[in-house]
Amino acid sequence: MWSRGGVDGRAWRGRGGARRWRAPPRPVLPLLVVLALGGCAEESGVGVPVMPRFDDARLALGRTVWMGHCRACHLLGVGGTAPMSDPTKLAAHLARPRAVLEQSLIRGMTGETGRVLMPPRAGNPSLTDLELHAALEYHLAALGALHPAPRP
């Protein structure tokens, strides 16, 4: 027999006088739905770009870092960033000198109101300068692969 008990909401089952504390079952269905539909956006043409892979070792390292730390905001344009699928919004951002982009990665970016636009070191202080530079190289190479410049 299950019953709710305790201050923390855990359940206990009495069996022959023995009591075992167990956490109540958590709804798993929403998580399964999200996981099942997570890969559908790329195939349905909703605007989620498939990020390219490169043979170069430095770009491979950059992709690993980018997919692990940068993708959350930069893939779809979360938090005001320009999405990878929109080259017109990215053009103004990428027109800045490369040294400025590199320093933005290391020191982070704040907006005019003081709001943090990007945390220092992509929010992970354990990332090395080499990993951050590789992620920037990957970001630029991926943009070139996703949106090739028109040739006259």
Secondary structure, 3 states (H helix, E strand, C coil): CEEECCCCCCEEEEECCEEEEECCCCCCHHHHHHHHHCCHHHHHCCCCCCCCCCCCHHHHHHHHHHHHHHHHHHCCCHHHCCCCCCHHHHHHHHCCCHHHHHHHHHHCEECCCCCEEECHHHHCCCCCHHHHHHHHHHHHHHHHHHCCCCCC
